Amino acid sequence: MMSLLILLADIAMGYLGAAVGAGLATIGAGIGIGKIGQGAMEGMARQPEAGGDIRSTMIIAAALVEGVAFFAVVVCFLIAVK
């Protein structure tokens, strides 16, 4: 009976770790995209004529950050399922 409780506790800790990892990846992506947007807005305010170039660079950078965050969340869920 005691070994079953220990096994269940280990499984629960695995799920908890995966959930915390997925949450941290999501929070990190949100902060990263916020910083990218902040930098882009400041750059466009300083040089309005470069707005198009800054906007396209911002979208590419945000997509890369989202890709890394999505990969981290998928890895966390795969760890939880295993």
PDB file of N, CA, C and O in Angstrom, chain B, residues numbered from 101:
ATOM      1  N   MET B 101       0.817  -1.194   0.000  1.00  0.00           N
ATOM      2  CA  MET B 101       0.000   0.000   0.000  1.00  0.00           C
ATOM      3  C   MET B 101       0.864   1.263   0.000  1.00  0.00           C
ATOM      4  O   MET B 101       0.574   2.240  -0.691  1.00  0.00           O
ATOM      5  N   MET B 102       1.931   1.212   0.795  1.00  0.00           N
ATOM      6  CA  MET B 102       2.798   2.386   0.894  1.00  0.00           C
ATOM      7  C   MET B 102       3.535   2.639  -0.418  1.00  0.00           C
ATOM      8  O   MET B 102       3.737   3.792  -0.797  1.00  0.00           O
ATOM      9  N   SER B 103       3.942   1.574  -1.120  1.00  0.00           N
ATOM     10  CA  SER B 103       4.642   1.761  -2.392  1.00  0.00           C
ATOM     11  C   SER B 103       3.706   2.343  -3.451  1.00  0.00           C
ATOM     12  O   SER B 103       4.142   3.094  -4.324  1.00  0.00           O
ATOM     13  N   LEU B 104       2.418   1.995  -3.374  1.00  0.00           N
ATOM     14  CA  LEU B 104       1.446   2.572  -4.299  1.00  0.00           C
ATOM     15  C   LEU B 104       1.297   4.073  -4.059  1.00  0.00           C
ATOM     16  O   LEU B 104       1.197   4.847  -5.011  1.00  0.00           O
ATOM     17  N   LEU B 105       1.284   4.485  -2.797  1.00  0.00           N
ATOM     18  CA  LEU B 105       1.194   5.910  -2.480  1.00  0.00           C
ATOM     19  C   LEU B 105       2.426   6.665  -2.955  1.00  0.00           C
ATOM     20  O   LEU B 105       2.324   7.793  -3.438  1.00  0.00           O
ATOM     21  N   ILE B 106       3.573   6.049  -2.819  1.00  0.00           N
ATOM     22  CA  ILE B 106       4.808   6.686  -3.278  1.00  0.00           C
ATOM     23  C   ILE B 106       4.798   6.816  -4.799  1.00  0.00           C
ATOM     24  O   ILE B 106       5.218   7.838  -5.343  1.00  0.00           O
ATOM     25  N   LEU B 107       4.317   5.775  -5.483  1.00  0.00           N
ATOM     26  CA  LEU B 107       4.223   5.821  -6.937  1.00  0.00           C
ATOM     27  C   LEU B 107       3.252   6.907  -7.385  1.00  0.00           C
ATOM     28  O   LEU B 107       3.545   7.656  -8.317  1.00  0.00           O
ATOM     29  N   LEU B 108       2.113   6.996  -6.736  1.00  0.00           N
ATOM     30  CA  LEU B 108       1.138   8.030  -7.084  1.00  0.00           C
ATOM     31  C   LEU B 108       1.682   9.427  -6.803  1.00  0.00           C
ATOM     32  O   LEU B 108       1.417  10.362  -7.558  1.00  0.00           O
ATOM     33  N   ALA B 109       2.437   9.569  -5.724  1.00  0.00           N
ATOM     34  CA  ALA B 109       3.040  10.864  -5.412  1.00  0.00           C
ATOM     35  C   ALA B 109       4.066  11.243  -6.478  1.00  0.00           C
ATOM     36  O   ALA B 109       4.162  12.412  -6.854  1.00  0.00           O
ATOM     37  N   ASP B 110       4.834  10.268  -6.968  1.00  0.00           N
ATOM     38  CA  ASP B 110       5.803  10.544  -8.024  1.00  0.00           C
ATOM     39  C   ASP B 110       5.108  10.975  -9.311  1.00  0.00           C
ATOM     40  O   ASP B 110       5.558  11.897  -9.990  1.00  0.00           O
ATOM     41  N   ILE B 111       4.021  10.308  -9.636  1.00  0.00           N
ATOM     42  CA  ILE B 111       3.268  10.672 -10.842  1.00  0.00           C
ATOM     43  C   ILE B 111       2.687  12.073 -10.696  1.00  0.00           C
ATOM     44  O   ILE B 111       2.738  12.873 -11.631  1.00  0.00           O
ATOM     45  N   ALA B 112       2.138  12.365  -9.528  1.00  0.00           N
ATOM     46  CA  ALA B 112       1.567  13.689  -9.294  1.00  0.00           C
ATOM     47  C   ALA B 112       2.631  14.773  -9.386  1.00  0.00           C
ATOM     48  O   ALA B 112       2.376  15.848  -9.930  1.00  0.00           O
ATOM     49  N   MET B 113       3.815  14.502  -8.861  1.00  0.00           N
ATOM     50  CA  MET B 113       4.903  15.488  -8.952  1.00  0.00           C
ATOM     51  C   MET B 113       5.334  15.689 -10.401  1.00  0.00           C
ATOM     52  O   MET B 113       5.712  16.794 -10.791  1.00  0.00           O
ATOM     53  N   GLY B 114       5.279  14.630 -11.194  1.00  0.00           N
ATOM     54  CA  GLY B 114       5.598  14.765 -12.617  1.00  0.00           C
ATOM     55  C   GLY B 114       4.606  15.672 -13.323  1.00  0.00           C
ATOM     56  O   GLY B 114       4.995  16.533 -14.111  1.00  0.00           O
ATOM     57  N   TYR B 115       3.316  15.479 -13.039  1.00  0.00           N
ATOM     58  CA  TYR B 115       2.292  16.343 -13.623  1.00  0.00           C
ATOM     59  C   TYR B 115       2.456  17.779 -13.151  1.00  0.00           C
ATOM     60  O   TYR B 115       2.305  18.718 -13.933  1.00  0.00           O
ATOM     61  N   LEU B 116       2.762  17.946 -11.884  1.00  0.00           N
ATOM     62  CA  LEU B 116       2.950  19.290 -11.343  1.00  0.00           C
ATOM     63  C   LEU B 116       4.150  19.970 -11.995  1.00  0.00           C
ATOM     64  O   LEU B 116       4.085  21.148 -12.344  1.00  0.00           O
ATOM     65  N   GLY B 117       5.229  19.239 -12.156  1.00  0.00           N
ATOM     66  CA  GLY B 117       6.412  19.802 -12.808  1.00  0.00           C
ATOM     67  C   GLY B 117       6.149  20.188 -14.253  1.00  0.00           C
ATOM     68  O   GLY B 117       6.610  21.230 -14.718  1.00  0.00           O
ATOM     69  N   ALA B 118       5.400  19.339 -14.966  1.00  0.00           N
ATOM     70  CA  ALA B 118       5.065  19.654 -16.356  1.00  0.00           C
ATOM     71  C   ALA B 118       4.169  20.883 -16.435  1.00  0.00           C
ATOM     72  O   ALA B 118       4.338  21.721 -17.321  1.00  0.00           O
ATOM     73  N   ALA B 119       3.217  20.996 -15.513  1.00  0.00           N
ATOM     74  CA  ALA B 119       2.324  22.157 -15.515  1.00  0.00           C
ATOM     75  C   ALA B 119       3.090  23.439 -15.190  1.00  0.00           C
ATOM     76  O   ALA B 119       2.852  24.476 -15.809  1.00  0.00           O
ATOM     77  N   VAL B 120       3.990  23.377 -14.244  1.00  0.00           N
ATOM     78  CA  VAL B 120       4.795  24.552 -13.895  1.00  0.00           C
ATOM     79  C   VAL B 120       5.694  24.935 -15.068  1.00  0.00           C
ATOM     80  O   VAL B 120       5.842  26.117 -15.379  1.00  0.00           O
ATOM     81  N   GLY B 121       6.289  23.946 -15.714  1.00  0.00           N
ATOM     82  CA  GLY B 121       7.134  24.229 -16.875  1.00  0.00           C
ATOM     83  C   GLY B 121       6.356  24.878 -18.005  1.00  0.00           C
ATOM     84  O   GLY B 121       6.831  25.833 -18.621  1.00  0.00           O
ATOM     85  N   ALA B 122       5.158  24.365 -18.283  1.00  0.00           N
ATOM     86  CA  ALA B 122       4.332  24.952 -19.340  1.00  0.00           C
ATOM     87  C   ALA B 122       3.921  26.375 -18.973  1.00  0.00           C
ATOM     88  O   ALA B 122       3.907  27.261 -19.827  1.00  0.00           O
ATOM     89  N   GLY B 123       3.589  26.591 -17.706  1.00  0.00           N
ATOM     90  CA  GLY B 123       3.218  27.932 -17.264  1.00  0.00           C
ATOM     91  C   GLY B 123       4.367  28.914 -17.374  1.00  0.00           C
ATOM     92  O   GLY B 123       4.178  30.048 -17.814  1.00  0.00           O
ATOM     93  N   LEU B 124       5.553  28.489 -16.981  1.00  0.00           N
ATOM     94  CA  LEU B 124       6.720  29.371 -17.083  1.00  0.00           C
ATOM     95  C   LEU B 124       7.061  29.684 -18.534  1.00  0.00           C
ATOM     96  O   LEU B 124       7.458  30.805 -18.851  1.00  0.00           O
ATOM     97  N   ALA B 125       6.911  28.701 -19.415  1.00  0.00           N
ATOM     98  CA  ALA B 125       7.173  28.951 -20.837  1.00  0.00           C
ATOM     99  C   ALA B 125       6.182  29.968 -21.391  1.00  0.00           C
ATOM    100  O   ALA B 125       6.555  30.835 -22.180  1.00  0.00           O
ATOM    101  N   THR B 126       4.937  29.864 -20.987  1.00  0.00           N
ATOM    102  CA  THR B 126       3.916  30.803 -21.456  1.00  0.00           C
ATOM    103  C   THR B 126       4.159  32.207 -20.917  1.00  0.00           C
ATOM    104  O   THR B 126       4.044  33.190 -21.649  1.00  0.00           O
ATOM    105  N   ILE B 127       4.493  32.294 -19.642  1.00  0.00           N
ATOM    106  CA  ILE B 127       4.784  33.606 -19.044  1.00  0.00           C
ATOM    107  C   ILE B 127       6.015  34.228 -19.698  1.00  0.00           C
ATOM    108  O   ILE B 127       6.033  35.425 -19.985  1.00  0.00           O
ATOM    109  N   GLY B 128       7.038  33.414 -19.932  1.00  0.00           N
ATOM    110  CA  GLY B 128       8.243  33.913 -20.583  1.00  0.00           C
ATOM    111  C   GLY B 128       7.979  34.428 -21.987  1.00  0.00           C
ATOM    112  O   GLY B 128       8.530  35.447 -22.403  1.00  0.00           O
ATOM    113  N   ALA B 129       7.128  33.709 -22.715  1.00  0.00           N
ATOM    114  CA  ALA B 129       6.785  34.158 -24.070  1.00  0.00           C
ATOM    115  C   ALA B 129       6.009  35.471 -24.022  1.00  0.00           C
ATOM    116  O   ALA B 129       6.231  36.356 -24.849  1.00  0.00           O
ATOM    117  N   GLY B 130       5.114  35.598 -23.070  1.00  0.00           N
ATOM    118  CA  GLY B 130       4.356  36.843 -22.939  1.00  0.00           C
ATOM    119  C   GLY B 130       5.259  38.023 -22.627  1.00  0.00           C
ATOM    120  O   GLY B 130       5.101  39.104 -23.195  1.00  0.00           O
ATOM    121  N   ILE B 131       6.196  37.816 -21.732  1.00  0.00           N
ATOM    122  CA  ILE B 131       7.141  38.885 -21.395  1.00  0.00           C
ATOM    123  C   ILE B 131       8.014  39.223 -22.594  1.00  0.00           C
ATOM    124  O   ILE B 131       8.265  40.394 -22.880  1.00  0.00           O
ATOM    125  N   GLY B 132       8.474  38.189 -23.296  1.00  0.00           N
ATOM    126  CA  GLY B 132       9.332  38.418 -24.459  1.00  0.00           C
ATOM    127  C   GLY B 132       8.625  39.184 -25.561  1.00  0.00           C
ATOM    128  O   GLY B 132       9.193  40.112 -26.138  1.00  0.00           O
ATOM    129  N   ILE B 133       7.399  38.807 -25.854  1.00  0.00           N
ATOM    130  CA  ILE B 133       6.650  39.502 -26.903  1.00  0.00           C
ATOM    131  C   ILE B 133       6.322  40.927 -26.462  1.00  0.00           C
ATOM    132  O   ILE B 133       6.298  41.842 -27.285  1.00  0.00           O
ATOM    133  N   GLY B 134       6.074  41.114 -25.182  1.00  0.00           N
ATOM    134  CA  GLY B 134       5.850  42.469 -24.669  1.00  0.00           C
ATOM    135  C   GLY B 134       7.069  43.350 -24.856  1.00  0.00           C
ATOM    136  O   GLY B 134       6.950  44.512 -25.247  1.00  0.00           O
ATOM    137  N   LYS B 135       8.240  42.798 -24.579  1.00  0.00           N
ATOM    138  CA  LYS B 135       9.480  43.564 -24.762  1.00  0.00           C
ATOM    139  C   LYS B 135       9.724  43.869 -26.242  1.00  0.00           C
ATOM    140  O   LYS B 135      10.181  44.957 -26.591  1.00  0.00           O
ATOM    141  N   ILE B 136       9.417  42.902 -27.103  1.00  0.00           N
ATOM    142  CA  ILE B 136       9.573  43.126 -28.542  1.00  0.00           C
ATOM    143  C   ILE B 136       8.644  44.250 -28.996  1.00  0.00           C
ATOM    144  O   ILE B 136       9.060  45.147 -29.730  1.00  0.00           O
ATOM    145  N   GLY B 137       7.392  44.200 -28.559  1.00  0.00           N
ATOM    146  CA  GLY B 137       6.440  45.253 -28.923  1.00  0.00           C
ATOM    147  C   GLY B 137       6.847  46.607 -28.388  1.00  0.00           C
ATOM    148  O   GLY B 137       6.712  47.618 -29.078  1.00  0.00           O
ATOM    149  N   GLN B 138       7.346  46.636 -27.162  1.00  0.00           N
ATOM    150  CA  GLN B 138       7.794  47.897 -26.573  1.00  0.00           C
ATOM    151  C   GLN B 138       8.936  48.498 -27.383  1.00  0.00           C
ATOM    152  O   GLN B 138       8.937  49.690 -27.692  1.00  0.00           O
ATOM    153  N   GLY B 139       9.908  47.654 -27.721  1.00  0.00           N
ATOM    154  CA  GLY B 139      11.034  48.148 -28.508  1.00  0.00           C
ATOM    155  C   GLY B 139      10.615  48.629 -29.887  1.00  0.00           C
ATOM    156  O   GLY B 139      11.127  49.630 -30.390  1.00  0.00           O
ATOM    157  N   ALA B 140       9.677  47.905 -30.494  1.00  0.00           N
ATOM    158  CA  ALA B 140       9.208  48.309 -31.821  1.00  0.00           C
ATOM    159  C   ALA B 140       8.456  49.629 -31.760  1.00  0.00           C
ATOM    160  O   ALA B 140       8.644  50.484 -32.626  1.00  0.00           O
ATOM    161  N   MET B 141       7.616  49.809 -30.762  1.00  0.00           N
ATOM    162  CA  MET B 141       6.868  51.063 -30.646  1.00  0.00           C
ATOM    163  C   MET B 141       7.811  52.238 -30.388  1.00  0.00           C
ATOM    164  O   MET B 141       7.625  53.319 -30.946  1.00  0.00           O
ATOM    165  N   GLU B 142       8.816  52.027 -29.548  1.00  0.00           N
ATOM    166  CA  GLU B 142       9.782  53.097 -29.295  1.00  0.00           C
ATOM    167  C   GLU B 142      10.574  53.425 -30.556  1.00  0.00           C
ATOM    168  O   GLU B 142      10.843  54.590 -30.849  1.00  0.00           O
ATOM    169  N   GLY B 143      10.945  52.378 -31.300  1.00  0.00           N
ATOM    170  CA  GLY B 143      11.673  52.616 -32.544  1.00  0.00           C
ATOM    171  C   GLY B 143      10.838  53.350 -33.572  1.00  0.00           C
ATOM    172  O   GLY B 143      11.336  54.236 -34.267  1.00  0.00           O
ATOM    173  N   MET B 144       9.557  52.980 -33.673  1.00  0.00           N
ATOM    174  CA  MET B 144       8.678  53.674 -34.630  1.00  0.00           C
ATOM    175  C   MET B 144       8.403  55.111 -34.200  1.00  0.00           C
ATOM    176  O   MET B 144       8.216  55.991 -35.040  1.00  0.00           O
ATOM    177  N   ALA B 145       8.380  55.346 -32.887  1.00  0.00           N
ATOM    178  CA  ALA B 145       8.173  56.713 -32.412  1.00  0.00           C
ATOM    179  C   ALA B 145       9.383  57.585 -32.719  1.00  0.00           C
ATOM    180  O   ALA B 145       9.243  58.778 -32.987  1.00  0.00           O
ATOM    181  N   ARG B 146      10.556  56.994 -32.679  1.00  0.00           N
ATOM    182  CA  ARG B 146      11.778  57.767 -32.958  1.00  0.00           C
ATOM    183  C   ARG B 146      11.981  57.981 -34.451  1.00  0.00           C
ATOM    184  O   ARG B 146      12.434  59.045 -34.875  1.00  0.00           O
ATOM    185  N   GLN B 147      11.647  56.969 -35.250  1.00  0.00           N
ATOM    186  CA  GLN B 147      11.816  57.055 -36.701  1.00  0.00           C
ATOM    187  C   GLN B 147      10.560  56.536 -37.390  1.00  0.00           C
ATOM    188  O   GLN B 147      10.505  55.364 -37.763  1.00  0.00           O
ATOM    189  N   PRO B 148       9.566  57.375 -37.563  1.00  0.00           N
ATOM    190  CA  PRO B 148       8.312  56.917 -38.172  1.00  0.00           C
ATOM    191  C   PRO B 148       8.477  56.391 -39.598  1.00  0.00           C
ATOM    192  O   PRO B 148       7.704  55.540 -40.039  1.00  0.00           O
ATOM    193  N   GLU B 149       9.467  56.887 -40.309  1.00  0.00           N
ATOM    194  CA  GLU B 149       9.664  56.444 -41.695  1.00  0.00           C
ATOM    195  C   GLU B 149      10.160  54.996 -41.773  1.00  0.00           C
ATOM    196  O   GLU B 149      10.050  54.369 -42.827  1.00  0.00           O
ATOM    197  N   ALA B 150      10.696  54.464 -40.692  1.00  0.00           N
ATOM    198  CA  ALA B 150      11.179  53.086 -40.670  1.00  0.00           C
ATOM    199  C   ALA B 150      10.135  52.141 -40.078  1.00  0.00           C
ATOM    200  O   ALA B 150      10.457  51.002 -39.741  1.00  0.00           O
ATOM    201  N   GLY B 151       8.901  52.593 -39.950  1.00  0.00           N
ATOM    202  CA  GLY B 151       7.848  51.806 -39.311  1.00  0.00           C
ATOM    203  C   GLY B 151       7.596  50.468 -39.976  1.00  0.00           C
ATOM    204  O   GLY B 151       7.411  49.463 -39.289  1.00  0.00           O
ATOM    205  N   GLY B 152       7.584  50.434 -41.305  1.00  0.00           N
ATOM    206  CA  GLY B 152       7.319  49.185 -42.014  1.00  0.00           C
ATOM    207  C   GLY B 152       8.386  48.130 -41.768  1.00  0.00           C
ATOM    208  O   GLY B 152       8.078  46.961 -41.536  1.00  0.00           O
ATOM    209  N   ASP B 153       9.645  48.553 -41.819  1.00  0.00           N
ATOM    210  CA  ASP B 153      10.742  47.614 -41.571  1.00  0.00           C
ATOM    211  C   ASP B 153      10.732  47.119 -40.132  1.00  0.00           C
ATOM    212  O   ASP B 153      10.934  45.934 -39.870  1.00  0.00           O
ATOM    213  N   ILE B 154      10.495  48.034 -39.209  1.00  0.00           N
ATOM    214  CA  ILE B 154      10.458  47.658 -37.793  1.00  0.00           C
ATOM    215  C   ILE B 154       9.310  46.699 -37.525  1.00  0.00           C
ATOM    216  O   ILE B 154       9.469  45.731 -36.782  1.00  0.00           O
ATOM    217  N   ARG B 155       8.154  46.962 -38.125  1.00  0.00           N
ATOM    218  CA  ARG B 155       6.981  46.114 -37.909  1.00  0.00           C
ATOM    219  C   ARG B 155       7.229  44.698 -38.428  1.00  0.00           C
ATOM    220  O   ARG B 155       6.891  43.725 -37.754  1.00  0.00           O
ATOM    221  N   SER B 156       7.812  44.575 -39.614  1.00  0.00           N
ATOM    222  CA  SER B 156       8.054  43.237 -40.158  1.00  0.00           C
ATOM    223  C   SER B 156       9.102  42.488 -39.339  1.00  0.00           C
ATOM    224  O   SER B 156       8.982  41.278 -39.143  1.00  0.00           O
ATOM    225  N   THR B 157      10.120  43.187 -38.862  1.00  0.00           N
ATOM    226  CA  THR B 157      11.119  42.554 -38.005  1.00  0.00           C
ATOM    227  C   THR B 157      10.502  42.133 -36.675  1.00  0.00           C
ATOM    228  O   THR B 157      10.840  41.080 -36.133  1.00  0.00           O
ATOM    229  N   MET B 158       9.600  42.954 -36.154  1.00  0.00           N
ATOM    230  CA  MET B 158       8.927  42.628 -34.901  1.00  0.00           C
ATOM    231  C   MET B 158       8.070  41.380 -35.057  1.00  0.00           C
ATOM    232  O   MET B 158       8.053  40.530 -34.167  1.00  0.00           O
ATOM    233  N   ILE B 159       7.366  41.258 -36.163  1.00  0.00           N
ATOM    234  CA  ILE B 159       6.510  40.095 -36.374  1.00  0.00           C
ATOM    235  C   ILE B 159       7.342  38.823 -36.476  1.00  0.00           C
ATOM    236  O   ILE B 159       6.947  37.789 -35.938  1.00  0.00           O
ATOM    237  N   ILE B 160       8.477  38.878 -37.148  1.00  0.00           N
ATOM    238  CA  ILE B 160       9.347  37.709 -37.260  1.00  0.00           C
ATOM    239  C   ILE B 160       9.894  37.321 -35.889  1.00  0.00           C
ATOM    240  O   ILE B 160       9.903  36.141 -35.537  1.00  0.00           O
ATOM    241  N   ALA B 161      10.344  38.295 -35.119  1.00  0.00           N
ATOM    242  CA  ALA B 161      10.882  38.007 -33.788  1.00  0.00           C
ATOM    243  C   ALA B 161       9.802  37.441 -32.871  1.00  0.00           C
ATOM    244  O   ALA B 161      10.063  36.508 -32.112  1.00  0.00           O
ATOM    245  N   ALA B 162       8.596  37.992 -32.935  1.00  0.00           N
ATOM    246  CA  ALA B 162       7.502  37.489 -32.106  1.00  0.00           C
ATOM    247  C   ALA B 162       7.141  36.061 -32.499  1.00  0.00           C
ATOM    248  O   ALA B 162       6.837  35.240 -31.633  1.00  0.00           O
ATOM    249  N   ALA B 163       7.170  35.756 -33.786  1.00  0.00           N
ATOM    250  CA  ALA B 163       6.880  34.395 -34.231  1.00  0.00           C
ATOM    251  C   ALA B 163       7.932  33.414 -33.721  1.00  0.00           C
ATOM    252  O   ALA B 163       7.598  32.289 -33.348  1.00  0.00           O
ATOM    253  N   LEU B 164       9.189  33.826 -33.701  1.00  0.00           N
ATOM    254  CA  LEU B 164      10.239  32.947 -33.178  1.00  0.00           C
ATOM    255  C   LEU B 164      10.063  32.710 -31.680  1.00  0.00           C
ATOM    256  O   LEU B 164      10.246  31.589 -31.205  1.00  0.00           O
ATOM    257  N   VAL B 165       9.712  33.748 -30.941  1.00  0.00           N
ATOM    258  CA  VAL B 165       9.479  33.590 -29.502  1.00  0.00           C
ATOM    259  C   VAL B 165       8.293  32.658 -29.264  1.00  0.00           C
ATOM    260  O   VAL B 165       8.351  31.789 -28.394  1.00  0.00           O
ATOM    261  N   GLU B 166       7.229  32.832 -30.026  1.00  0.00           N
ATOM    262  CA  GLU B 166       6.053  31.964 -29.886  1.00  0.00           C
ATOM    263  C   GLU B 166       6.404  30.521 -30.230  1.00  0.00           C
ATOM    264  O   GLU B 166       5.919  29.592 -29.584  1.00  0.00           O
ATOM    265  N   GLY B 167       7.245  30.330 -31.244  1.00  0.00           N
ATOM    266  CA  GLY B 167       7.656  28.979 -31.624  1.00  0.00           C
ATOM    267  C   GLY B 167       8.414  28.280 -30.512  1.00  0.00           C
ATOM    268  O   GLY B 167       8.175  27.104 -30.236  1.00  0.00           O
ATOM    269  N   VAL B 168       9.317  28.989 -29.881  1.00  0.00           N
ATOM    270  CA  VAL B 168      10.078  28.406 -28.776  1.00  0.00           C
ATOM    271  C   VAL B 168       9.157  28.095 -27.599  1.00  0.00           C
ATOM    272  O   VAL B 168       9.287  27.044 -26.970  1.00  0.00           O
ATOM    273  N   ALA B 169       8.235  28.996 -27.300  1.00  0.00           N
ATOM    274  CA  ALA B 169       7.296  28.761 -26.199  1.00  0.00           C
ATOM    275  C   ALA B 169       6.385  27.580 -26.504  1.00  0.00           C
ATOM    276  O   ALA B 169       6.114  26.764 -25.624  1.00  0.00           O
ATOM    277  N   PHE B 170       5.912  27.483 -27.738  1.00  0.00           N
ATOM    278  CA  PHE B 170       5.058  26.361 -28.122  1.00  0.00           C
ATOM    279  C   PHE B 170       5.815  25.045 -27.999  1.00  0.00           C
ATOM    280  O   PHE B 170       5.265  24.051 -27.524  1.00  0.00           O
ATOM    281  N   PHE B 171       7.079  25.038 -28.429  1.00  0.00           N
ATOM    282  CA  PHE B 171       7.907  23.839 -28.297  1.00  0.00           C
ATOM    283  C   PHE B 171       8.064  23.445 -26.830  1.00  0.00           C
ATOM    284  O   PHE B 171       7.974  22.264 -26.494  1.00  0.00           O
ATOM    285  N   ALA B 172       8.295  24.412 -25.966  1.00  0.00           N
ATOM    286  CA  ALA B 172       8.453  24.128 -24.533  1.00  0.00           C
ATOM    287  C   ALA B 172       7.173  23.564 -23.931  1.00  0.00           C
ATOM    288  O   ALA B 172       7.222  22.635 -23.125  1.00  0.00           O
ATOM    289  N   VAL B 173       6.038  24.115 -24.314  1.00  0.00           N
ATOM    290  CA  VAL B 173       4.759  23.626 -23.791  1.00  0.00           C
ATOM    291  C   VAL B 173       4.498  22.205 -24.274  1.00  0.00           C
ATOM    292  O   VAL B 173       4.031  21.365 -23.505  1.00  0.00           O
ATOM    293  N   VAL B 174       4.795  21.931 -25.538  1.00  0.00           N
ATOM    294  CA  VAL B 174       4.597  20.577 -26.063  1.00  0.00           C
ATOM    295  C   VAL B 174       5.499  19.585 -25.342  1.00  0.00           C
ATOM    296  O   VAL B 174       5.062  18.484 -25.008  1.00  0.00           O
ATOM    297  N   VAL B 175       6.743  19.956 -25.101  1.00  0.00           N
ATOM    298  CA  VAL B 175       7.653  19.068 -24.378  1.00  0.00           C
ATOM    299  C   VAL B 175       7.140  18.802 -22.969  1.00  0.00           C
ATOM    300  O   VAL B 175       7.206  17.669 -22.492  1.00  0.00           O
ATOM    301  N   CYS B 176       6.635  19.825 -22.303  1.00  0.00           N
ATOM    302  CA  CYS B 176       6.081  19.638 -20.951  1.00  0.00           C
ATOM    303  C   CYS B 176       4.891  18.697 -20.969  1.00  0.00           C
ATOM    304  O   CYS B 176       4.764  17.842 -20.093  1.00  0.00           O
ATOM    305  N   PHE B 177       4.014  18.845 -21.958  1.00  0.00           N
ATOM    306  CA  PHE B 177       2.863  17.950 -22.037  1.00  0.00           C
ATOM    307  C   PHE B 177       3.285  16.526 -22.385  1.00  0.00           C
ATOM    308  O   PHE B 177       2.683  15.571 -21.893  1.00  0.00           O
ATOM    309  N   LEU B 178       4.292  16.369 -23.212  1.00  0.00           N
ATOM    310  CA  LEU B 178       4.772  15.028 -23.533  1.00  0.00           C
ATOM    311  C   LEU B 178       5.395  14.364 -22.303  1.00  0.00           C
ATOM    312  O   LEU B 178       5.254  13.157 -22.107  1.00  0.00           O
ATOM    313  N   ILE B 179       6.069  15.141 -21.492  1.00  0.00           N
ATOM    314  CA  ILE B 179       6.625  14.597 -20.262  1.00  0.00           C
ATOM    315  C   ILE B 179       5.496  14.181 -19.316  1.00  0.00           C
ATOM    316  O   ILE B 179       5.592  13.156 -18.641  1.00  0.00           O
ATOM    317  N   ALA B 180       4.441  14.971 -19.274  1.00  0.00           N
ATOM    318  CA  ALA B 180       3.312  14.657 -18.394  1.00  0.00           C
ATOM    319  C   ALA B 180       2.601  13.397 -18.842  1.00  0.00           C
ATOM    320  O   ALA B 180       2.161  12.607 -18.007  1.00  0.00           O
ATOM    321  N   VAL B 181       2.482  13.194 -20.135  1.00  0.00           N
ATOM    322  CA  VAL B 181       1.766  12.015 -20.655  1.00  0.00           C
ATOM    323  C   VAL B 181       2.591  10.757 -20.441  1.00  0.00           C
ATOM    324  O   VAL B 181       2.034   9.691 -20.181  1.00  0.00           O
ATOM    325  N   LYS B 182       3.884  10.866 -20.544  1.00  0.00           N
ATOM    326  CA  LYS B 182       4.760   9.701 -20.389  1.00  0.00           C
ATOM    327  C   LYS B 182       4.793   9.304 -18.960  1.00  0.00           C
ATOM    328  O   LYS B 182       5.473   8.342 -18.602  1.00  0.00           O
TER     329      LYS B 182
END
